[in-house]
Amino acid sequence: MKNYLDFEKNIEKLEDELKNLQDPFQNQGLSKIETKKISNIQSVIDQNLKQIYQNLNPWQKTQVARHEDRPKSNFFINNLFEEFIPLEGDRFYSEDKSVTTGFARFNNNSVLIIGQEKGEDLNTRIEKNFGMMRPEGYRKSIRLMKLADKFNIPIIIFIDTPGAYPGAGAEERGQAEAIAKCIQCSMEIKVPTISIIIGEGGSGGAIALASSNKVLMFENAIYSVISPEGCATILWRDPSKTLQAANAMKLSADDLLSLGIIDEVIKEPLGGAHRNKDEILNSTKKALEKNLSNLLKMSREEIFDSRKKKFLSIGRQKGFQGKIQDSKNLTIRDNFYENYLVLLKKYKYYVILFLLCLVTITFL
């Protein structure tokens, strides 16, 4: 049974009509299949889908990103990779089933797979904690990322989470520290890392695993520091202002690409990734092949430097700092001196006057 969103009600009616026409065994028994009418209705459905999905607002894209039928991480793991060997446990507390991890082969290359998994039905969603990772999930990821770095194995990560689990037990076991350590590990390793945001990329729960050389994103996925509902509740005290919040947050793939937060948008089939899973699977495979091939040509130091450059450059292109010329050796210390020089130029006359006063007082 298909699930439809609020803005797809017209599509639902047309597809119900199409289904009845395609079924020759109806209540009255055998009936003639009207192929011409079927073809016309299918054409109308395609036109409506195209019109709707070419004009989605950010809140509607949020709904598509959360669609129940949307392909999850395990779908891509099972269909893109060979010889997948799952590995479990963080060696500190327990196994976190909201993230699937293990080694596999992709185009005859060994890779580490990390996939945040929401689950397919109610039972698996409860088992997977709706994709919300606990500290042990991040610590498991750290353990395996360090192992992959030791043996020079590339890492492929699938992001799909509303955020890290905010429960009392998770906080007691060091949720914030686990996320921070995961980001630190992601930035320090010297193997190629590719993150793909396939659905929701929520808050620190997503950025912990999205600090990669390449961050790819599905066309109708979202990536933000907070959910639109949460943002609307905090800023306007009104959860109904989700559209206003979603517009302000710039959480869509196109907005994030223009801001330099992500590196590439993977186009989805007409009507979303859930309508043609084979097509989105093929598109994802091509994107992975291209990016992994480019990264494998680089040395370990080049991979580390490119990742550092990528994240230190975010926000500079359109910010007050202006475009940086060469950030290959850019560090936080360099950034401090750069800010210092800007301030010095701005207040140079006050500095000169201060120095003259200081010299006069010294000689008096």
MOWOKA-V130496 format. One record per pair of residues at least 12 apart in sequence whose ideal C-beta (glycine too) atoms are under 6 Angstrom apart, sorted by the first residue. I is the first residue (numbers start at 1). J is the second residue. D is the distance in whole Angstrom. If there is no record, write none. Layout:
# MOWOKA-V130496
i & j & d
I & J & D
I & J & D
This chain:
# MOWOKA-V130496
i & j & d
3 & 68 & 5
3 & 69 & 6
5 & 63 & 5
7 & 60 & 6
11 & 48 & 6
14 & 41 & 6
14 & 45 & 5
18 & 41 & 5
21 & 34 & 6
21 & 38 & 5
49 & 270 & 5
49 & 271 & 4
58 & 246 & 4
58 & 247 & 5
58 & 252 & 5
59 & 242 & 5
59 & 243 & 4
59 & 246 & 4
61 & 220 & 5
61 & 252 & 5
62 & 222 & 5
62 & 228 & 6
62 & 246 & 6
64 & 220 & 4
64 & 272 & 5
65 & 199 & 5
65 & 200 & 5
65 & 220 & 6
65 & 221 & 5
65 & 222 & 5
67 & 274 & 5
69 & 274 & 4
70 & 199 & 6
70 & 273 & 6
70 & 274 & 5
71 & 273 & 6
71 & 277 & 5
72 & 117 & 6
72 & 118 & 6
73 & 115 & 3
73 & 116 & 6
73 & 117 & 5
73 & 158 & 4
73 & 160 & 6
74 & 117 & 6
76 & 158 & 6
77 & 113 & 6
77 & 115 & 6
79 & 281 & 6
80 & 285 & 6
81 & 104 & 4
81 & 106 & 5
82 & 105 & 5
83 & 104 & 6
83 & 105 & 5
84 & 102 & 6
84 & 104 & 4
85 & 102 & 5
85 & 103 & 5
86 & 102 & 4
87 & 101 & 6
87 & 102 & 5
90 & 136 & 4
90 & 139 & 4
90 & 140 & 4
92 & 139 & 6
93 & 136 & 5
94 & 136 & 5
96 & 133 & 6
96 & 134 & 5
96 & 136 & 5
96 & 137 & 3
97 & 127 & 6
97 & 128 & 5
98 & 128 & 5
98 & 129 & 4
98 & 131 & 6
98 & 132 & 6
98 & 133 & 5
98 & 137 & 6
99 & 116 & 5
99 & 133 & 5
99 & 137 & 4
100 & 115 & 5
100 & 117 & 5
101 & 114 & 5
101 & 144 & 5
110 & 153 & 5
111 & 154 & 5
111 & 156 & 5
112 & 144 & 6
112 & 148 & 4
112 & 153 & 5
112 & 155 & 5
113 & 156 & 6
114 & 141 & 5
114 & 157 & 5
115 & 158 & 4
116 & 131 & 5
116 & 159 & 6
116 & 160 & 5
116 & 161 & 5
118 & 130 & 6
118 & 131 & 4
118 & 160 & 6
131 & 160 & 6
131 & 161 & 4
132 & 165 & 4
133 & 164 & 6
133 & 205 & 6
134 & 165 & 5
134 & 170 & 5
135 & 170 & 6
135 & 173 & 5
135 & 174 & 5
135 & 175 & 5
135 & 178 & 4
138 & 178 & 4
138 & 179 & 6
138 & 182 & 4
138 & 208 & 6
139 & 178 & 6
141 & 182 & 6
142 & 181 & 6
142 & 182 & 6
142 & 185 & 5
145 & 185 & 5
145 & 189 & 6
148 & 191 & 6
149 & 189 & 4
149 & 191 & 5
152 & 191 & 6
154 & 191 & 6
154 & 192 & 4
155 & 193 & 5
156 & 194 & 5
157 & 195 & 4
157 & 209 & 5
158 & 196 & 6
158 & 198 & 6
159 & 195 & 6
159 & 197 & 4
159 & 201 & 5
159 & 206 & 5
159 & 210 & 6
160 & 198 & 5
160 & 199 & 4
160 & 200 & 6
161 & 202 & 5
161 & 205 & 5
161 & 206 & 6
162 & 200 & 5
162 & 202 & 5
163 & 202 & 4
163 & 203 & 4
163 & 205 & 4
164 & 204 & 6
164 & 205 & 4
179 & 204 & 5
179 & 208 & 5
182 & 208 & 4
183 & 208 & 6
183 & 211 & 5
186 & 211 & 4
187 & 211 & 6
190 & 300 & 4
190 & 303 & 6
190 & 304 & 5
192 & 213 & 6
192 & 295 & 4
192 & 303 & 6
193 & 212 & 4
193 & 213 & 5
194 & 212 & 6
194 & 214 & 5
194 & 291 & 5
195 & 210 & 4
195 & 212 & 4
195 & 215 & 5
196 & 216 & 5
197 & 217 & 4
197 & 221 & 5
197 & 223 & 5
198 & 218 & 5
199 & 221 & 6
200 & 222 & 6
201 & 223 & 4
203 & 225 & 6
203 & 226 & 6
213 & 295 & 6
213 & 307 & 5
214 & 263 & 5
214 & 291 & 5
215 & 262 & 5
215 & 263 & 5
216 & 264 & 5
216 & 266 & 6
216 & 287 & 6
217 & 253 & 5
217 & 262 & 5
217 & 265 & 6
218 & 266 & 5
218 & 268 & 6
219 & 253 & 6
219 & 265 & 6
219 & 267 & 5
219 & 268 & 4
220 & 268 & 5
220 & 272 & 6
222 & 251 & 5
223 & 256 & 6
224 & 249 & 5
224 & 251 & 4
228 & 242 & 4
228 & 245 & 4
228 & 246 & 4
229 & 242 & 6
231 & 245 & 4
232 & 245 & 4
253 & 265 & 5
260 & 314 & 6
260 & 317 & 6
266 & 283 & 5
266 & 287 & 5
268 & 280 & 6
305 & 328 & 6
309 & 327 & 5
312 & 327 & 6
312 & 330 & 5
313 & 327 & 5
